[in-house]
Amino acid sequence: MEKRYDTFFFDLDGTITDSSLGITNSVMYALKKYGIVETDRRKLYKFIGPPLTDSFPRFYGFSEEQTLEAIGYYREYYKDRGIFENRVYDGFEAVASKLKEDGKTLVVATSKPEPFARQIIEHFGLSPYFDYVAGMELDGGRGTKAEVIRYALSNCRTSERSKVLMIGDREHDVAGAKENDIHCLGVLYGFGSREELEAAGADYITEDVEGILEFR
């Protein structure tokens, strides 16, 4: 299998940034509106990565109506506070810089709403490294990772998919890549496990950020 790629699609949460504090605080805030108090933050790590439209019904049995309402509560906290309870993974900026020096195209492909993703990338000074930031729409459009990747491929006018590598930490990243006929590198420094990524069919797996450079 080809290990050299020209275009790198990056998931955001769990791949570029450790957003666990902001996301779990936002989920806790939303759940309290329904009388649900969670004290074990790690129990909520499963919300990091997948679309919220999947997570609230899957983990708490919310109806479609409750899910949309809960996402509204989540965003109440997230848009002003949770979005900045976040940090860039150690070593990521150096990796992004080296990829750009090599003439690679870097793209964010996230299930997070695109306006939030752009705000985060700008806040942490990462905008110079990325050619495009693709995410879901605030109204729920592009609600799957596959749809986000398809949208990113279209906007980046990438014709040779064999030269595109999706990088992410969860099974949704792998599934989205496969649906779009591109390869996927699973990272273990995020919130997914080796078992999850292997079961999903990741083409490659790396334990650390620096391992991404093996594919340039």
Sequence and secondary structure as in RCSB ss.txt:
>XXXX:A:sequence
MEKRYDTFFFDLDGTITDSSLGITNSVMYALKKYGIVETDRRKLYKFIGPPLTDSFPRFYGFSEEQTLEAIGYYR
EYYKDRGIFENRVYDGFEAVASKLKEDGKTLVVATSKPEPFARQIIEHFGLSPYFDYVAGMELDGGRGTKAEVIR
YALSNCRTSERSKVLMIGDREHDVAGAKENDIHCLGVLYGFGSREELEAAGADYITEDVEGILEFR
>XXXX:A:secstr
     SEEEE SBTTTEE HHHHHHHHHHHHHTTT     GGGGGGGSSS HHHHHHHHH   HHHHHHHHHHHH
HHHTTTGGGS EE TTHHHHHHHHHHTT EEEEEEEEEHHHHHHHHHHTT GGG SEEEEE TTS S SHHHHHH
HHHHHTT   GGGEEEEESSHHHHHHHHHTT EEEEESSSS  HHHHHHHT SEEESSGGGGGGG 
